[in-house]
Amino acid sequence: MTTTVRPVFESDALRSTETFASYLDRMDQWKSEGDWVPASGGTETPFTTRSGARLLYCYQPRSGKHAYLDLGTDLILTDLEASNLLAMS
C-alpha cells in the first residue's frame, strides 16, 4: 500500500527534485483518492481545539484513511499538523 503525501499549496510546493509534470501527477493521484466524509458513519460533528481551530474527524472510504479537516482552511491535515493543533505532542 502506498501513501500519498498531501500537497502543500504554497510557492515551494514543487520539490526541487521533481518536474512540474511530476508535481501535477502527484496532485492528481492525491485528488483521485476520493472525497472525505464525516467519520463514524457520518455522525462526527465539528469541535474546537484548545488553540481555537475548528476540526472535523473525517474518513476517506476509497483509501480507508482517517484524518482531521480544518474547517478554517478547508484542508485535510497531516498527522503532525493535527497533533500540533490538538496539543498532543
N, C-alpha and C positions, 0 to 999 in steps of 0.2 A: 504494500500500500504506500503510495507516495503522498507526501504532504505538500500542499501548495501554500506558499507564503503570501500573506495579504499584501498587495501592492501598497506602497506609500505614495499618496498623491501630492508630492512636493517636487520641487525642482531637481532634487537629487535622486528621484525615483529610479532613473536609469542607472543601473550598475555599471561601473567602469569597465567591467569585463564582458558586457553584452551589447549586441547591436540593438537599434531601435526596433527592428522587426522581431527580434527575440523577446524584447520587453513587451511588445504588443501581443505576441503569442502567449506569454506568461499571464498577462492580464485576461486574455480570452479564456485561457484554461481556468483561471480563478473564477471568472464570472460564470462559466459553464457548469459549475458545481451545483447551481440551483439557488432557489430562494431560501431565506431564513424565515422561520415561523416561531411564534412563542412556544417555548418548551412545555413539557408536561401535558402534552395533548392539547396545547393551545390555552391552557389555564394560567400560565405565568402572567404576572402583572408587573408594570414598571415599579421601581423603587429608587429611593435617593440614597446615595452613599454618604459617608461622613464628610467627604470633600465637596458634596453638593452636586455631583454628577448623577443624572437620571439614567439608569440602566435597565435593560430588559434581557432576561436569560432566554436565549433562542436555540433552536435546533435546525440543522440543515439535513432534511431527510435523505437526499441523494448521497451525501458523503458520510452521514452518520455522526457528524461533528456537533458539539455544543459550544456556544460562545456567548459573550455579552454584547448587546447592541447598545452603543452610547446614543441616547435619544437627542442629545445636544448637537452631535456632529453627524448623526445618521451613518456611523461607521461601525463595522464589526471589529471588536478589539482583539488584539493578540492576548495570549495568556498573561504575558508580562504586563501589558497595559491594564488589563482587568485587575490583576493582583495589586498593582500600584494604586488604582482607584479604590479598591476595596480595603486598602491598608493591611494586606495580608503578608507583606514582605518587609 
